[in-house]
Structure formats: structure tokens, C-alpha cells
């Protein structure tokens, strides 16, 4: 409908995908800790993979230290490897990685992607694909610390140029450079138009 205004629902819980390693740049760790504190200060619950190591653990720890709420979702096999974080507001243990990703998505009003490895790429492509298929209409933001996601964006642009991705699908996400830009970007990103087949609440 021409002139229709889409109102973004309030952000109560944000899922953050990030590395189980800290990476080689101090900027990554500083960014993770800063984002954790900002979520706490904004009274937005952090939903993440439940780990105690890498950027994941540092971000969750910073959020808790700032008085925030943190929900961790971790498969039983990873918890048995003693990488699960203690002292979280809430912890859920799943039977599989697939169930873990589904629960993280169900509990969240939006998604933030920080620097990370293969697992983070897996989560990123999946949540983008789910939005492309209209399985959800929640905002997605890439936190591009030190240009980490530049090559990822270039890959998607290459896929557009080669005819495998529609140009409109580049609008499925936003890219920001600093943690301070994340929450405003999530809040202003409009929901997709059209028939959403299965909304998560």
C-alpha cells in the first residue's frame, strides 16, 4: 500500500553471533565488550551461544558486569567440553547445533553479527537466508570492526553481479562500523513487506 509506514517493534532481546576466539586485533575484543555494555545499558537482553571463551565470553561477561541480562544457548556436547559460561541469567541446553540456532532466533528481536569464524559464517548465512525466504522479518546488522566484513559484502555483491543473488537481497542487512551504531541501526531497519510465512515471537 502506497504511503504505508512500517513500525519496528521494540528491541527486548538481541541475538549476537561472534567468534569463540578473540582474533588477532584488540579492536575485536574491545568491540565485543563495548557491545555487551551497551546492551546492558539499553536494557536489551543478550542472547548468544553460551560460551565462556573468545569474543562470546568477553561480550557476555561485560554485559553481566554492567547489570545486563544474558541468555546462553549451548548444545550439551559443547557444555560437556567445559566451554559453557557460568553465572548467566539463563542457560538453555540443546540436543544439537540446529536446535541451538533455532532457539537463538526464536528468542530474539534482531541479530548482530560480529567478527568470527566458520560457525559465525554458518549462522550469518542461515539467518540471512531465512529472512530472504520470509521465514522472519527481524533486522540484521553486521558490526564491521576494522573492516572485517568487507570481503563478505564484496562476495555478496559479486553474487549479485553474476546473477545468483537479487539486488534487493543486499537490503536484508545493514553494515555499521562501531558498537554505538548497532542499536540505532536495528531500531530503524524496517520489517520486510509481504507475507511472512512463520513469524517468531
C-alpha positions as CSV (number, residue, x, y, z in Angstrom):
1,X,0.0,0.0,0.0
2,X,1.4,3.4,-1.0
3,X,2.4,5.5,2.0
4,X,2.2,2.6,4.4
5,X,4.5,3.1,7.4
6,X,6.2,0.1,9.0
7,X,6.9,0.4,12.7
8,X,9.8,-1.6,14.1
9,X,8.7,-3.5,17.3
10,X,10.7,-2.7,20.5
11,X,14.0,-4.4,20.9
12,X,13.8,-6.6,24.0
13,X,16.3,-9.3,23.1
14,X,19.2,-9.2,20.6
15,X,21.0,-12.3,19.3
16,X,24.7,-11.7,18.7
17,X,26.8,-14.1,16.6
18,X,30.6,-13.9,17.2
19,X,33.8,-15.8,17.5
20,X,34.8,-18.4,20.1
21,X,38.3,-17.0,19.6
22,X,39.4,-13.4,20.3
23,X,41.1,-12.8,16.9
24,X,44.3,-11.1,16.3
25,X,43.2,-7.4,16.7
26,X,42.5,-5.8,20.1
27,X,39.7,-3.9,18.3
28,X,37.6,-7.1,18.2
29,X,37.7,-7.8,21.9
30,X,37.1,-4.1,22.7
31,X,34.1,-4.1,20.4
32,X,32.6,-7.2,21.9
33,X,32.9,-5.8,25.4
34,X,31.6,-2.4,24.4
35,X,28.5,-4.1,22.7
36,X,27.9,-6.1,25.8
37,X,27.9,-3.0,28.0
38,X,25.7,-1.1,25.5
39,X,23.0,-3.8,25.5
40,X,23.0,-3.8,29.3
41,X,22.7,0.0,29.5
42,X,19.8,-0.1,26.9
43,X,18.1,-2.9,28.9
44,X,18.2,-5.2,26.0
45,X,18.7,-8.9,26.8
46,X,21.7,-10.5,25.1
47,X,21.0,-13.9,23.5
48,X,24.2,-15.7,22.4
49,X,25.8,-19.1,22.1
50,X,26.5,-19.7,25.8
51,X,30.3,-19.9,25.5
52,X,32.8,-18.7,28.0
53,X,35.7,-18.3,25.6
54,X,36.7,-15.8,22.9
55,X,34.6,-12.8,21.9
56,X,31.5,-14.7,23.1
57,X,32.6,-15.0,26.7
58,X,34.1,-11.5,26.8
59,X,30.9,-9.9,25.5
60,X,28.6,-11.9,27.9
61,X,30.9,-11.0,30.8
62,X,30.8,-7.3,30.0
63,X,27.0,-7.4,29.7
64,X,26.6,-9.1,33.1
65,X,29.2,-6.8,34.8
66,X,27.1,-3.8,33.6
67,X,24.0,-5.3,35.1
68,X,22.5,-6.8,31.9
69,X,20.5,-9.9,31.3
70,X,22.2,-12.7,29.3
71,X,20.7,-15.9,27.9
72,X,23.0,-18.5,26.7
73,X,22.0,-21.4,24.3
74,X,24.5,-24.2,24.1
75,X,24.4,-27.8,22.9
76,X,25.1,-30.5,25.5
77,X,28.2,-31.7,23.8
78,X,29.8,-28.2,23.9
79,X,28.8,-27.8,27.5
80,X,30.5,-31.1,28.4
81,X,33.7,-29.8,26.8
82,X,33.6,-27.1,29.6
83,X,33.3,-24.2,27.3
84,X,29.9,-23.2,28.7
85,X,29.8,-20.0,30.7
86,X,28.7,-20.0,34.4
87,X,26.7,-17.2,36.0
88,X,24.4,-16.4,33.1
89,X,20.9,-15.0,33.8
90,X,19.6,-18.0,31.9
91,X,21.1,-21.0,30.2
92,X,19.4,-23.5,27.8
93,X,21.0,-26.7,26.7
94,X,20.0,-28.2,23.3
95,X,20.5,-31.6,21.7
96,X,22.0,-30.2,18.5
97,X,23.5,-27.2,16.8
98,X,20.4,-26.9,14.7
99,X,18.2,-26.7,17.7
100,X,20.6,-24.1,19.2
101,X,20.3,-21.8,16.2
102,X,16.5,-22.2,16.1
103,X,16.2,-21.2,19.8
104,X,18.5,-18.3,19.5
105,X,16.4,-17.0,16.6
106,X,13.1,-17.6,18.4
107,X,14.2,-15.7,21.5
108,X,15.5,-12.6,19.6
109,X,14.0,-9.4,18.1
110,X,17.0,-8.8,15.9
111,X,20.5,-10.1,15.0
112,X,24.0,-8.7,15.2
113,X,27.0,-10.3,13.5
114,X,30.4,-9.6,14.9
115,X,33.8,-10.9,13.7
116,X,34.0,-14.7,13.9
117,X,35.0,-17.9,12.2
118,X,33.2,-20.7,10.3
119,X,30.5,-21.1,12.9
120,X,29.7,-17.4,12.7
121,X,29.6,-17.6,8.9
122,X,27.2,-20.5,9.2
123,X,24.9,-18.6,11.5
124,X,25.1,-15.5,9.3
125,X,24.2,-17.1,6.0
126,X,21.4,-19.1,7.7
127,X,19.7,-16.1,9.3
128,X,20.1,-14.1,6.1
129,X,18.6,-17.0,4.1
130,X,15.7,-17.3,6.5
131,X,14.9,-13.6,6.0
132,X,15.3,-13.9,2.2
133,X,12.7,-16.8,2.3
134,X,10.4,-14.6,4.6
135,X,10.6,-17.0,7.5
136,X,11.3,-14.0,9.7
137,X,11.3,-10.2,9.3
138,X,13.7,-9.3,12.1
139,X,16.5,-6.8,11.5
140,X,20.1,-7.9,10.9
141,X,23.2,-5.8,11.4
142,X,26.9,-6.6,10.6
143,X,29.3,-5.0,13.0
144,X,32.2,-4.4,10.7
145,X,35.0,-3.8,13.1
146,X,38.3,-3.0,11.4
147,X,36.6,-3.8,8.0
148,X,36.3,-7.4,9.0
149,X,33.1,-8.0,6.9
150,X,34.3,-6.0,3.8
151,X,35.1,-9.2,1.8
152,X,31.8,-10.8,2.8
153,X,29.9,-7.8,1.4
154,X,32.0,-7.9,-1.7
155,X,31.2,-11.6,-2.1
156,X,27.5,-10.9,-2.0
157,X,27.9,-8.0,-4.5
158,X,29.8,-10.5,-6.7
159,X,26.9,-12.9,-6.4
160,X,24.5,-10.2,-7.5
161,X,26.7,-9.3,-10.5
162,X,26.8,-12.9,-11.5
163,X,23.1,-13.3,-11.3
164,X,22.8,-15.7,-8.3
165,X,21.5,-13.1,-5.7
166,X,18.9,-10.5,-6.4
167,X,20.0,-6.9,-5.8
168,X,17.1,-6.4,-3.3
169,X,18.7,-9.0,-1.1
170,X,21.5,-6.7,-0.3
171,X,18.9,-4.8,1.7
172,X,18.4,-7.8,4.0
173,X,21.0,-6.4,6.4
174,X,22.8,-3.2,7.4
175,X,26.6,-2.7,8.0
176,X,27.9,-0.4,10.8
177,X,31.4,0.3,11.9
178,X,31.1,0.8,15.7
179,X,29.2,-0.8,18.6
180,X,27.5,2.5,19.2
181,X,25.8,2.4,15.8
182,X,24.3,-1.1,16.3
183,X,21.2,-0.4,18.4
184,X,20.1,2.6,16.3
185,X,20.6,0.6,13.1
186,X,18.5,-2.3,14.5
187,X,15.7,0.1,15.6
188,X,15.4,1.9,12.3
189,X,15.6,-1.1,10.0
190,X,12.1,-1.6,8.6
191,X,10.5,-5.0,8.6
192,X,10.1,-6.7,5.2
193,X,6.8,-6.3,3.3
194,X,4.8,-9.2,2.1
195,X,3.5,-12.5,3.5
196,X,5.8,-13.7,6.3
197,X,5.2,-17.4,6.4
198,X,6.2,-18.1,10.0
199,X,6.9,-15.2,12.4
200,X,8.7,-16.0,15.6
201,X,7.6,-14.3,18.8
